[in-house]
Amino acid sequence: MDTASDMDRSLDVAQAALLARHAPGTRVRRVGWSQGETQVLELGTGTVLLLVHGALGDGFAWVPILSSLARKHHLLVVDLPGHGLADSFDYSRVDLLDLARTFLREVLDALELRAVDIVANSVGGLWSVVFALAAPDRVARLVLVGAPAGIRRPGMPPQLRLLCLPLIGQPLARRLMAKPTRDGNRKFWGQVLVGHPERIEDALLDAAVASQRRNFQSHLSVLRCLGDAGGLRRGVLLGERWQELKVPTVFLWGERDTFLPPAAGEAIAAQNSNRHVIRIPDAGHLPWIDDAERIVDEIERFLAV
């Protein structure tokens, strides 16, 4: 049985190989916050851009667009607690929205950043919106790539809702997640996360497998925290608070997103001229994997305004 240090080493090697291939020159640093340490990947020069991944994901998942964005931006790619090479984290009995505010505030403080533009996906999108609501002076602009969590129930595809069912959900999640493989991940990503699983690099899947093995217990706890039999727990839904978001925001929403359709974002955007939705054809919940060039173009267009 692999030890914790073995799993750390395996993930470190897999991540390094992925970055060397697709984002050479990326620097890796450790950043402390009040409940542990996390990893930040750093690349490029220019205006600072913070990238925040989703639940069960990793900072390195942004790798298809890192080098392109780094031409104009100083990228800071953070691992959420219990993900990637961050310290393990137990999400049981955690107030997720309070955690979001605390974590992002303390990471920015540790990086000595007053305000940043943020690019975020899924649960990372929820965390970034919650932080922007609490500290609008610290978020200049917000790019939500893929359906952000926190809009409405169910808010997640059936495959994930099944893992949140009482009694059977956690045992099923343990059985499905305990021994990840490259082929198994490609199949799952094709069902839930992307429109074109054949486009996913083997090196990205290998790093994801290493991360799942390392972060298995943290991932189980985040599922318990996020969902119940009806989908997203009511405590993580923002409801009318979406209308309080004043930070200029663009949604880059895959038309094949299995979490929520683009119309869900368009309903939010219609109520405020500071927000708008751009549909990404033939793309899923991680649209930068399906169409990296289009996502980079839309991010740059929004940030240039």
Secondary structure as GFF3:
##gff-version 3
##sequence-region A 1 305
A	DSSP	alpha_helix	4	22	.	.	.	ID=ss1
A	DSSP	beta_strand	27	33	.	.	.	ID=ss2
A	DSSP	beta_strand	36	43	.	.	.	ID=ss3
A	DSSP	beta_strand	47	52	.	.	.	ID=ss4
A	DSSP	three_ten_helix	59	62	.	.	.	ID=ss5
A	DSSP	alpha_helix	63	69	.	.	.	ID=ss6
A	DSSP	beta_strand	73	78	.	.	.	ID=ss7
A	DSSP	alpha_helix	96	110	.	.	.	ID=ss8
A	DSSP	beta_strand	116	120	.	.	.	ID=ss9
A	DSSP	alpha_helix	123	134	.	.	.	ID=ss10
A	DSSP	three_ten_helix	136	138	.	.	.	ID=ss11
A	DSSP	beta_strand	139	145	.	.	.	ID=ss12
A	DSSP	alpha_helix	158	162	.	.	.	ID=ss13
A	DSSP	alpha_helix	169	177	.	.	.	ID=ss14
A	DSSP	alpha_helix	182	192	.	.	.	ID=ss15
A	DSSP	three_ten_helix	197	199	.	.	.	ID=ss16
A	DSSP	alpha_helix	202	214	.	.	.	ID=ss17
A	DSSP	alpha_helix	216	226	.	.	.	ID=ss18
A	DSSP	beta_strand	227	228	.	.	.	ID=ss19
A	DSSP	beta_strand	231	232	.	.	.	ID=ss20
A	DSSP	three_ten_helix	234	236	.	.	.	ID=ss21
A	DSSP	three_ten_helix	239	244	.	.	.	ID=ss22
A	DSSP	beta_strand	249	254	.	.	.	ID=ss23
A	DSSP	alpha_helix	262	269	.	.	.	ID=ss24
A	DSSP	beta_strand	275	280	.	.	.	ID=ss25
A	DSSP	alpha_helix	287	290	.	.	.	ID=ss26
A	DSSP	alpha_helix	292	304	.	.	.	ID=ss27
###
